[in-house]
Amino acid sequence: GLIYMVIGLWGGFFGLSLSVLVRLNYLDPYFNLVSPEVYNYVVTGHGIIMIFFFLMPVLIGGFGNYLLPLLLGIPDLNLPRLNALSAWLLLPACVCLSFGLIGGVGV
């Protein structure tokens, strides 16, 4: 259960840094990332990191499977383990993002 919180903390910091890059691009019209394609990758990466590495591990894995049973004083196996969905979707999401980086400019 603690590893979910550690992964969530890392994902939160990394997602926050990508969010700061996006917001800097909004605030200053002269602050440009290398190209619009790189900006699209930053926005897409921000979404994937925040969903799969922050929200799912913390809220589903860390809270639902670790903290909630601890707070309620019930065994861990009473609640369904929903974090299997995030584990199955994490690898395809990273592969799709990698193919986008390898393939070059998209639409």
N, C-alpha and C positions, 0 to 999 in steps of 0.2 A: 504494500500500500504506500509506503514511503517513496518508492521509486516513481510512482505516478506524480507525486507532489514535486519531486526533483525535476522530472521531465517537464511538468507544467510550469515550473519556475523558469527553466531555461527557455521554453517556448514563449513564455510571456515577455521575457527580456528581449529575445530575438525579434519577436513580432512587434514589440514596442519600437525597436530601432528601425524596422522597416516602415512602421507607421510614421515615425519622425521624418524619414526621407520623403514620404509621400506628402506630408504636411508642409515640409520645407519647399517642395515643388509648387504647392498651392500658394504659399505666402509670398514668395519672391519670384516675380516673373523672369528674372535673370538667372535664377538657380535652375539649371537644367541638368538632369542626369544625361548620360552619354547620348541617348537617342530615345525616341518614343517606344521603341521595342524594349529597351532596358527598363523603362518606366512600367511598361505592361508586365514584365517579369517580376518587378518589385511588388506591384499590386497583387499579382497572382500568388507570388510566394508568401506575401503577408497573409492572404486569406487562408492558404493551405497550412502555414505554420500555426496561425491562431486557432484554426479549427482542430487540426489533427494532433498538434503538439501542446496546445494550451487548454482548450475547452474540453476535449474528450478525455485526456488523462486526468485532469483535475476534477471536473464535475462528475464524470461517469466512473472512472477508475479510482481516483483518490477519495472523492466524497461518497459515492454510492457503494463502493466495495470495501472501504477502509474506515472512514470517519463515521459514517452513519451507523453501521453496526456497533462501533465503539461507543458512540454516544447513547444508543438505545440499549446497550448491554445485551445484544443478541448475538448468536453465532454468525460468522461471516457467510455461511452457506444458505442462510434464510433468504437473502436477496438475490435476484438474478444477476448474473455477470454480463452486463451489457457491453463491457469494454472489448469483447471479442470482435464486435463490429469495427471498432476503430483499429484494431490490430489487422483485420483483413483488408481494410481500405487504405491503410497507410502506405504499404508497398506499391500498389497500383498508382496512387497519387504521386509518389516520388518518381516512379518510372515515367509517368506521363509528363511530369515537369522536366525530367531529364531529356526526354525525346524532343520536347519543345526547345530546349537549349541547344541540343545537338543539331536539330533540323535547320536552324537559322531563322530567318524572318518569317513570321506567320501573318495571318490576317486578324 
